[in-house]
Structures are given as C-alpha cells and as structure tokens.
Amino acid sequence: MTAPRLDDLKQYSDVLRAKNGSEIKVRFVEPRDREELQNYIRSLSTGSRYNRFLGAMRELPKLELERFIHIGEADRFTVVATMVVDGFETIVGEARYAFHADTSRVEFGLSIDDRWQGHGIGKALLKNLECRAASFGAERIFGDTLRSNASMIGLARKTGYAFIASPGDWKLVRFEKEIHVEPQDIPCASWRLAASRMAAMSSLAV
C-alpha cells in the first residue's frame, strides 16, 4: 500500500463509540502527536507497558518513536484512539499494525489508557483493526501477547479469536482470526474508500 499523504489522513479517520456512547475517534498518528504519544506511553501503568511491549520500558526509545510516527513505511501503520476530555483531544489508546503481503495476514498490538479500560474502547478499536485488515484483502489478523496478560486474552476470546502457541517463545500466546469480509463490504466507511483506491491502483498496474 502506498503511504497516505499527510493531507489525506483525515479522510481515513473513523468514529467509534464507547459503552456509554462517548465518541472515540480513530485516526492515523501525525508528526504533531510525537510528544503526546510519548506522554501517553509514559502514563501507562508499569504492567500495561510491560504487556504492550512484552518487556520493561518507561517510554518509547527515540528510534522506535520515529517508527511509530512515520506511518506507511513497509506497510506499517500507527493509529491513535482519541476522546475529548475537558475540552481537549486526548489519546486514550493506540495500535500499531503491519500487513504481511507474503502471508496475507495483518499483525497488530494495542494498548488502552489504564483510566479508560473497561469502557469498551479496546473492543471497538479491535473491530476497527479488523476493518483495516479487510481493506488490505488480508485473510487473517493476529497478535502475540504474554500468557499472563489476562485482559488482552479475555478481549480476544470475547471477540472470536482462536489461540495457538506463539512460534519461538513459550512465554507468549498467539490469537488469530479469519477475515471473512470482502474489501467491497468493509463496514468502516473510511477504509471502504481506501480499499477502492487500492483496487484501482492494482488495475492500473496490470
């Protein structure tokens, strides 16, 4: 997939809903989010950071932060889930995903601000990632998490993921799901647009 231009990013945003009906905006991260994203990572509890990055860390290393910010490179993308809190757009969750064309699979990892866990944001964001996987024409979507990460395992189980051993690391478990949605039937409006554009580009390349 060609990396979206910065002036195109807004049209790929989606509006989701928390359990209480509050609006959640899911959009690509932008360079202006660099410091706020880092502050979000720092604000996670030690346990949440450990679960998200599969190890101890206080913040994103500088190089990794730049990888998060520069979306589209090697078909890797970062989105943030934001809500208006006290009048300000606030990051309450994030996800990073990658499309592996050789296996037709999308791999992802996500986190939700500890203060907002239990509000349905993780479930909504996960369903949105499935939409994005469908836009690539992916056949499966998967993630790896620590066997001790009960929250992520519970979320994956509730949303229909199957579990297998993670290749190469006994401490991890892999959860995966088949994508049954055809690109033209993608339920996320912005990604229906993305899929149609990619299909048009493919036809031109033939």
Backbone as CSV, one residue per row, in Angstrom:
resi,resn,N_x,N_y,N_z,CA_x,CA_y,CA_z,C_x,C_y,C_z
1,MET,0.843,-1.197,0.000,0.000,0.000,0.000,0.870,1.235,0.000
2,THR,0.538,2.202,-0.822,1.257,3.465,-0.846,0.947,4.244,0.432
3,ALA,1.965,4.824,1.059,1.751,5.567,2.294,0.832,6.747,2.045
4,PRO,-0.210,6.941,2.863,-1.115,8.065,2.674,-0.387,9.389,2.855
5,ARG,-0.747,10.390,2.081,-0.169,11.718,2.252,-0.782,12.370,3.483
6,LEU,0.000,13.249,4.116,-0.485,13.895,5.331,-1.785,14.645,5.098
7,ASP,-1.950,15.232,3.916,-3.173,15.987,3.668,-4.360,15.080,3.383
8,ASP,-4.114,13.770,3.305,-5.189,12.803,3.071,-5.607,12.087,4.354
9,LEU,-4.871,12.254,5.425,-5.069,11.424,6.608,-6.470,11.524,7.204
10,LYS,-7.047,12.718,7.216,-8.324,12.894,7.898,-9.437,12.055,7.291
11,GLN,-9.373,11.807,5.988,-10.458,11.044,5.369,-10.393,9.564,5.723
12,TYR,-9.309,9.126,6.361,-9.196,7.740,6.794,-9.489,7.586,8.289
13,SER,-10.118,8.585,8.896,-10.489,8.520,10.308,-11.838,7.831,10.464
14,ASP,-12.037,7.191,11.599,-13.307,6.539,11.904,-13.800,7.008,13.261
15,VAL,-15.103,7.105,13.416,-15.717,7.482,14.689,-16.388,6.254,15.287
16,LEU,-15.937,5.861,16.473,-16.464,4.701,17.177,-17.175,5.181,18.440
17,ARG,-17.726,4.233,19.200,-18.448,4.591,20.417,-17.998,3.733,21.581
18,ALA,-17.826,4.372,22.739,-17.552,3.644,23.975,-18.870,3.075,24.502
19,LYS,-18.803,2.295,25.555,-20.009,1.695,26.125,-21.052,2.739,26.511
20,ASN,-20.577,3.887,27.018,-21.511,4.913,27.467,-21.957,5.845,26.348
21,GLY,-21.561,5.532,25.104,-21.961,6.348,23.967,-20.988,7.449,23.611
22,SER,-19.944,7.624,24.408,-18.963,8.676,24.126,-18.275,8.419,22.790
23,GLU,-17.982,9.493,22.081,-17.353,9.391,20.760,-15.861,9.119,20.878
24,ILE,-15.403,8.140,20.124,-13.980,7.808,20.036,-13.557,7.996,18.592
25,LYS,-12.552,8.793,18.370,-12.038,8.994,17.019,-10.777,8.159,16.841
26,VAL,-10.734,7.372,15.783,-9.544,6.590,15.464,-8.942,7.177,14.203
27,ARG,-7.709,7.640,14.304,-7.047,8.292,13.175,-5.577,7.906,13.143
28,PHE,-4.973,8.106,11.976,-3.540,7.892,11.886,-2.806,8.883,12.778
29,VAL,-1.737,8.423,13.394,-0.885,9.318,14.157,-0.195,10.272,13.184
30,GLU,0.070,11.484,13.629,0.723,12.503,12.809,1.962,13.015,13.541
31,PRO,2.887,13.656,12.814,4.093,14.182,13.473,3.788,15.088,14.658
32,ARG,2.685,15.809,14.591,2.330,16.713,15.701,1.994,15.944,16.980
33,ASP,1.747,14.641,16.857,1.392,13.816,18.015,2.608,13.245,18.730
34,ARG,3.798,13.530,18.237,5.008,12.877,18.737,5.110,12.944,20.267
35,GLU,5.063,14.138,20.826,5.242,14.294,22.263,4.048,13.755,23.043
36,GLU,2.850,13.980,22.521,1.666,13.480,23.227,1.638,11.955,23.245
37,LEU,2.058,11.331,22.146,2.112,9.868,22.119,3.123,9.350,23.127
38,GLN,4.270,10.010,23.199,5.284,9.600,24.172,4.751,9.769,25.599
39,ASN,4.062,10.875,25.847,3.494,11.097,27.178,2.430,10.044,27.504
40,TYR,1.680,9.649,26.482,0.677,8.591,26.679,1.359,7.287,27.117
41,ILE,2.441,6.925,26.429,3.163,5.698,26.775,3.708,5.796,28.204
42,ARG,4.259,6.948,28.559,4.795,7.140,29.910,3.699,7.028,30.967
43,SER,2.475,7.449,30.625,1.382,7.477,31.594,0.769,6.106,31.850
44,LEU,1.056,5.132,30.986,0.547,3.784,31.216,1.158,3.209,32.488
45,SER,0.417,2.353,33.154,0.974,1.697,34.327,2.138,0.802,33.900
46,THR,2.985,0.470,34.853,4.125,-0.400,34.548,3.652,-1.710,33.925
47,GLY,2.573,-2.265,34.465,2.041,-3.519,33.943,1.510,-3.383,32.530
48,SER,0.822,-2.286,32.236,0.279,-2.078,30.889,1.391,-1.894,29.865
49,ARG,2.433,-1.159,30.229,3.570,-1.006,29.313,4.260,-2.351,29.092
50,TYR,4.411,-3.115,30.149,5.061,-4.428,30.032,4.259,-5.333,29.099
51,ASN,2.947,-5.336,29.269,2.095,-6.162,28.418,2.123,-5.699,26.968
52,ARG,2.136,-4.393,26.753,2.089,-3.863,25.386,3.374,-4.142,24.632
53,PHE,4.516,-3.973,25.299,5.797,-4.080,24.606,6.576,-5.346,24.979
54,LEU,5.909,-6.227,25.718,6.475,-7.545,26.050,7.800,-7.439,26.802
55,GLY,7.917,-6.401,27.603,9.127,-6.202,28.380,9.082,-4.870,29.111
56,ALA,10.037,-4.663,29.997,10.063,-3.451,30.799,10.602,-2.271,29.995
57,MET,9.875,-1.163,30.028,10.333,0.083,29.408,9.523,1.232,29.989
58,ARG,10.130,2.406,30.055,9.442,3.575,30.611,8.812,4.426,29.528
59,GLU,9.453,4.402,28.340,8.969,5.200,27.215,9.478,4.560,25.935
60,LEU,8.990,5.057,24.809,9.470,4.546,23.530,10.868,5.087,23.257
61,PRO,11.835,4.233,22.934,13.142,4.737,22.515,12.967,5.668,21.316
62,LYS,13.877,6.600,21.156,13.741,7.618,20.123,13.519,7.022,18.732
63,LEU,14.284,6.010,18.381,14.155,5.396,17.066,12.790,4.730,16.905
64,GLU,12.328,4.070,17.961,11.026,3.399,17.899,9.899,4.420,17.812
65,LEU,10.041,5.530,18.514,9.042,6.599,18.432,8.926,7.118,17.006
66,GLU,10.061,7.290,16.337,10.028,7.756,14.954,9.364,6.731,14.044
67,ARG,9.570,5.451,14.327,8.906,4.408,13.538,7.395,4.486,13.731
68,PHE,6.973,4.760,14.955,5.547,4.880,15.224,4.957,6.068,14.465
69,ILE,5.691,7.156,14.403,5.178,8.397,13.809,5.123,8.314,12.292
70,HIS,6.110,7.691,11.670,6.178,7.650,10.203,5.387,6.454,9.694
71,ILE,4.114,6.680,9.427,3.225,5.597,9.028,3.394,5.241,7.556
72,GLY,3.060,4.008,7.235,3.046,3.568,5.846,4.336,2.950,5.367
73,GLU,5.433,3.155,6.104,6.701,2.583,5.679,6.674,1.076,5.896
74,ALA,6.976,0.316,4.844,6.951,-1.148,4.894,5.582,-1.670,5.332
75,ASP,4.522,-0.939,4.917,3.150,-1.331,5.237,2.924,-1.482,6.739
76,ARG,3.497,-0.540,7.497,3.292,-0.495,8.945,2.614,0.819,9.293
77,PHE,1.619,0.749,10.166,0.793,1.917,10.453,0.519,2.033,11.947
78,THR,0.376,3.267,12.405,0.018,3.542,13.791,-1.226,4.400,13.809
79,VAL,-2.188,4.015,14.646,-3.380,4.835,14.845,-3.504,5.161,16.317
80,VAL,-4.159,6.271,16.603,-4.465,6.637,17.982,-5.975,6.732,18.125
81,ALA,-6.468,6.324,19.286,-7.877,6.498,19.634,-7.946,7.702,20.564
82,THR,-8.741,8.692,20.195,-8.797,9.915,20.994,-10.235,10.210,21.422
83,MET,-10.334,10.906,22.560,-11.613,11.391,23.060,-11.418,12.836,23.503
84,VAL,-12.489,13.594,23.498,-12.427,14.953,24.018,-12.620,14.882,25.529
85,VAL,-11.576,15.239,26.265,-11.592,15.218,27.722,-11.290,16.622,28.227
86,ASP,-12.226,17.196,28.971,-12.072,18.560,29.488,-11.781,19.547,28.364
87,GLY,-12.383,19.308,27.193,-12.248,20.238,26.076,-11.052,20.007,25.182
88,PHE,-10.233,18.985,25.481,-9.027,18.741,24.697,-9.058,17.332,24.099
89,GLU,-8.579,17.210,22.841,-8.438,15.898,22.238,-7.345,15.150,22.992
90,THR,-7.675,13.993,23.528,-6.771,13.247,24.390,-6.614,11.821,23.882
91,ILE,-5.371,11.346,23.790,-5.133,9.966,23.373,-5.516,9.027,24.508
92,VAL,-6.435,8.096,24.228,-6.857,7.124,25.231,-6.484,5.695,24.824
93,GLY,-5.919,5.551,23.630,-5.494,4.243,23.168,-4.663,4.375,21.915
94,GLU,-3.917,3.331,21.589,-3.116,3.335,20.359,-3.004,1.911,19.843
95,ALA,-2.717,1.799,18.577,-2.492,0.487,17.969,-1.489,0.637,16.841
96,ARG,-0.692,-0.382,16.647,0.242,-0.434,15.527,0.009,-1.747,14.804
97,TYR,-0.082,-1.680,13.488,-0.351,-2.895,12.729,0.476,-2.919,11.460
98,ALA,0.677,-4.122,10.953,1.508,-4.306,9.763,0.858,-5.348,8.866
99,PHE,0.910,-5.099,7.560,0.381,-6.047,6.589,1.524,-6.864,6.027
100,HIS,1.426,-8.189,6.159,2.420,-9.103,5.603,1.851,-9.685,4.314
101,ALA,2.234,-9.101,3.194,1.655,-9.500,1.910,1.969,-10.951,1.561
102,ASP,3.136,-11.448,2.006,3.525,-12.814,1.641,2.637,-13.879,2.278
103,THR,2.013,-13.535,3.403,1.128,-14.489,4.077,-0.319,-14.008,4.126
104,SER,-0.583,-12.840,3.548,-1.940,-12.247,3.550,-2.482,-12.107,4.968
105,ARG,-1.618,-11.665,5.885,-2.034,-11.503,7.271,-1.674,-10.112,7.778
106,VAL,-2.456,-9.637,8.726,-2.173,-8.389,9.428,-1.826,-8.719,10.877
107,GLU,-0.706,-8.182,11.335,-0.255,-8.355,12.717,-0.471,-7.049,13.464
108,PHE,-0.860,-7.112,14.727,-1.124,-5.864,15.453,-0.779,-5.985,16.935
109,GLY,-0.645,-4.818,17.557,-0.537,-4.700,19.003,-1.283,-3.447,19.405
110,LEU,-1.865,-3.410,20.588,-2.618,-2.231,21.005,-2.527,-2.043,22.510
111,SER,-2.877,-0.839,22.941,-2.968,-0.544,24.371,-4.084,0.466,24.596
112,ILE,-4.625,0.448,25.806,-5.658,1.393,26.223,-5.205,2.025,27.533
113,ASP,-5.385,3.335,27.639,-5.054,4.055,28.869,-5.722,3.351,30.057
114,ASP,-4.958,3.127,31.122,-5.484,2.421,32.287,-6.772,3.050,32.815
115,ARG,-6.858,4.380,32.745,-8.043,5.071,33.278,-9.284,4.816,32.447
116,TRP,-9.091,4.352,31.197,-10.219,4.157,30.303,-10.477,2.695,29.979
117,GLN,-9.764,1.806,30.636,-10.015,0.387,30.417,-11.361,0.017,31.030
118,GLY,-12.071,-0.903,30.379,-13.385,-1.303,30.859,-14.524,-0.491,30.275
119,HIS,-14.205,0.441,29.367,-15.230,1.281,28.750,-15.585,0.839,27.331
120,GLY,-15.080,-0.313,26.909,-15.396,-0.802,25.573,-14.523,-0.245,24.473
121,ILE,-13.497,0.526,24.832,-12.638,1.143,23.823,-11.764,0.085,23.141
122,GLY,-11.242,-0.852,23.926,-10.402,-1.898,23.343,-11.162,-2.729,22.332
123,LYS,-12.395,-3.104,22.659,-13.214,-3.897,21.740,-13.506,-3.124,20.464
124,ALA,-13.860,-1.842,20.606,-14.157,-1.018,19.434,-12.925,-0.851,18.554
125,LEU,-11.766,-0.631,19.174,-10.534,-0.456,18.418,-10.146,-1.754,17.716
126,LEU,-10.335,-2.880,18.372,-10.002,-4.166,17.768,-10.876,-4.435,16.540
127,LYS,-12.164,-4.133,16.630,-13.050,-4.311,15.477,-12.641,-3.392,14.334
128,ASN,-12.168,-2.193,14.670,-11.712,-1.271,13.642,-10.466,-1.802,12.943
129,LEU,-9.579,-2.437,13.706,-8.384,-3.030,13.106,-8.757,-4.156,12.142
130,GLU,-9.808,-4.887,12.473,-10.271,-5.938,11.566,-10.764,-5.340,10.257
131,CYS,-11.417,-4.190,10.342,-11.842,-3.485,9.125,-10.633,-3.103,8.284
132,ARG,-9.619,-2.613,8.945,-8.418,-2.182,8.233,-7.711,-3.379,7.597
133,ALA,-7.726,-4.509,8.296,-7.147,-5.725,7.723,-7.907,-6.123,6.458
134,ALA,-9.230,-6.007,6.500,-10.048,-6.352,5.334,-9.723,-5.463,4.147
135,SER,-9.379,-4.208,4.425,-9.083,-3.290,3.317,-7.828,-3.698,2.553
136,PHE,-6.929,-4.427,3.212,-5.739,-4.946,2.538,-6.050,-6.223,1.758
137,GLY,-7.239,-6.788,1.997,-7.538,-8.094,1.430,-6.908,-9.206,2.237
138,ALA,-6.572,-8.910,3.512,-5.935,-9.904,4.375,-6.880,-11.066,4.656
139,GLU,-6.315,-12.243,4.794,-7.102,-13.435,5.118,-7.189,-13.667,6.625
140,ARG,-6.187,-13.179,7.364,-6.169,-13.364,8.808,-5.591,-12.129,9.495
141,ILE,-5.964,-11.972,10.764,-5.379,-10.939,11.609,-4.930,-11.625,12.894
142,PHE,-3.766,-11.234,13.428,-3.261,-11.912,14.621,-2.427,-10.979,15.484
143,GLY,-2.245,-11.401,16.716,-1.370,-10.689,17.641,-0.747,-11.674,18.603
144,ASP,0.345,-11.274,19.227,1.003,-12.079,20.257,0.941,-11.325,21.570
145,THR,0.706,-12.020,22.658,0.703,-11.381,23.968,1.250,-12.338,25.007
146,LEU,1.627,-11.792,26.141,2.126,-12.615,27.239,1.003,-13.506,27.771
147,ARG,1.348,-14.706,28.162,0.348,-15.632,28.714,-0.274,-15.075,29.993
148,SER,0.416,-14.154,30.633,-0.089,-13.550,31.867,-1.000,-12.343,31.612
149,ASN,-1.146,-11.931,30.350,-1.950,-10.755,30.030,-3.428,-11.138,29.927
150,ALA,-4.066,-11.262,31.082,-5.448,-11.719,31.130,-6.410,-10.777,30.407
151,SER,-6.142,-9.478,30.451,-7.045,-8.515,29.820,-7.086,-8.693,28.306
152,MET,-5.914,-8.794,27.662,-5.867,-8.949,26.208,-6.407,-10.314,25.802
153,ILE,-6.082,-11.332,26.551,-6.578,-12.673,26.248,-8.101,-12.714,26.363
154,GLY,-8.636,-12.065,27.398,-10.077,-12.020,27.576,-10.765,-11.272,26.448
155,LEU,-10.174,-10.140,26.020,-10.742,-9.361,24.918,-10.741,-10.168,23.632
156,ALA,-9.626,-10.837,23.361,-9.526,-11.632,22.136,-10.535,-12.781,22.148
157,ARG,-10.690,-13.402,23.287,-11.625,-14.534,23.388,-13.064,-14.053,23.151
158,LYS,-13.421,-12.913,23.738,-14.779,-12.387,23.585,-15.093,-11.983,22.146
159,THR,-14.070,-11.628,21.377,-14.291,-11.164,20.009,-13.998,-12.234,18.961
160,GLY,-13.926,-13.503,19.411,-13.906,-14.603,18.464,-12.555,-15.056,17.948
161,TYR,-11.480,-14.748,18.675,-10.155,-15.167,18.237,-9.845,-16.576,18.731
162,ALA,-9.092,-17.310,17.937,-8.610,-18.627,18.330,-7.189,-18.475,18.877
163,PHE,-6.776,-19.398,19.724,-5.474,-19.307,20.378,-4.573,-20.467,19.974
164,ILE,-3.307,-20.133,19.708,-2.293,-21.135,19.407,-1.003,-20.709,20.101
165,ALA,-0.049,-21.614,20.177,1.258,-21.266,20.743,1.956,-20.283,19.816
166,SER,2.619,-19.303,20.409,3.364,-18.337,19.607,4.692,-18.955,19.185
167,PRO,5.016,-18.948,17.904,6.250,-19.588,17.428,7.497,-18.988,18.097
168,GLY,8.302,-19.843,18.688,9.610,-19.398,19.159,9.682,-18.836,20.553
169,ASP,8.539,-18.647,21.266,8.613,-18.067,22.607,7.486,-18.637,23.463
170,TRP,7.837,-19.489,24.404,6.827,-20.156,25.239,6.093,-19.174,26.143
171,LYS,6.662,-17.983,26.392,6.013,-17.008,27.273,4.832,-16.309,26.600
172,LEU,4.734,-16.442,25.275,3.697,-15.746,24.523,2.616,-16.701,24.040
173,VAL,1.449,-16.163,23.811,0.371,-16.892,23.170,-0.087,-16.061,21.977
174,ARG,-0.424,-16.720,20.889,-0.889,-16.025,19.684,-2.406,-16.178,19.565
175,PHE,-3.073,-15.087,19.258,-4.505,-15.135,18.998,-4.727,-14.649,17.572
176,GLU,-5.569,-15.354,16.828,-5.769,-15.015,15.432,-7.211,-15.256,15.020
177,LYS,-7.573,-14.608,13.910,-8.956,-14.666,13.446,-8.973,-14.571,11.936
178,GLU,-9.845,-15.345,11.320,-10.018,-15.255,9.877,-10.813,-14.006,9.533
179,ILE,-10.444,-13.377,8.418,-11.178,-12.211,7.925,-12.121,-12.685,6.832
180,HIS,-13.410,-12.574,7.097,-14.399,-13.057,6.128,-15.007,-11.936,5.298
181,VAL,-14.642,-10.679,5.589,-15.229,-9.542,4.893,-14.481,-9.269,3.601
182,GLU,-15.205,-9.172,2.523,-14.599,-8.787,1.252,-14.342,-7.288,1.273
183,PRO,-13.273,-6.815,0.591,-12.956,-5.386,0.611,-14.137,-4.485,0.267
184,GLN,-14.990,-4.891,-0.690,-16.093,-4.026,-1.082,-17.195,-3.973,-0.021
185,ASP,-17.139,-4.890,0.959,-18.160,-4.935,2.002,-17.641,-4.457,3.352
186,ILE,-16.505,-3.802,3.374,-15.892,-3.349,4.620,-16.851,-2.404,5.350
187,PRO,-17.131,-2.660,6.629,-18.084,-1.824,7.357,-17.541,-0.470,7.801
188,CYS,-16.240,-0.257,7.740,-15.673,1.040,8.126,-15.644,1.944,6.898
189,ALA,-16.364,3.030,6.954,-16.548,3.874,5.776,-15.234,4.358,5.183
190,SER,-14.324,4.832,6.027,-13.080,5.390,5.500,-12.246,4.315,4.816
191,TRP,-12.319,3.085,5.337,-11.496,2.031,4.754,-12.112,1.393,3.537
192,ARG,-13.410,1.605,3.339,-14.026,1.234,2.073,-13.415,2.089,0.971
193,LEU,-13.197,3.360,1.289,-12.560,4.281,0.348,-11.135,3.842,0.059
194,ALA,-10.393,3.481,1.108,-9.008,3.059,0.927,-8.935,1.820,0.049
195,ALA,-9.832,0.856,0.302,-9.809,-0.379,-0.459,-10.119,-0.133,-1.932
196,SER,-11.080,0.749,-2.198,-11.436,1.031,-3.586,-10.285,1.692,-4.315
197,ARG,-9.550,2.543,-3.614,-8.405,3.205,-4.234,-7.286,2.214,-4.523
198,MET,-7.060,1.286,-3.590,-6.017,0.290,-3.808,-6.385,-0.634,-4.963
199,ALA,-7.692,-0.955,-5.066,-8.132,-1.804,-6.169,-7.918,-1.094,-7.502
200,ALA,-8.184,0.212,-7.523,-7.992,0.981,-8.753,-6.525,1.034,-9.136
201,MET,-5.652,1.207,-8.121,-4.212,1.244,-8.378,-3.721,-0.085,-8.920
202,SER,-4.281,-1.187,-8.375,-3.866,-2.519,-8.832,-4.256,-2.747,-10.281
203,SER,-5.445,-2.276,-10.662,-5.899,-2.474,-12.026,-5.051,-1.678,-13.014
204,LEU,-4.590,-0.515,-12.571,-3.750,0.304,-13.432,-2.371,-0.322,-13.620
205,ALA,-1.945,-1.108,-12.609,-0.604,-1.694,-12.648,-0.549,-2.954,-13.510
206,VAL,-1.704,-3.512,-13.863,-1.730,-4.740,-14.650,-1.259,-4.492,-16.073
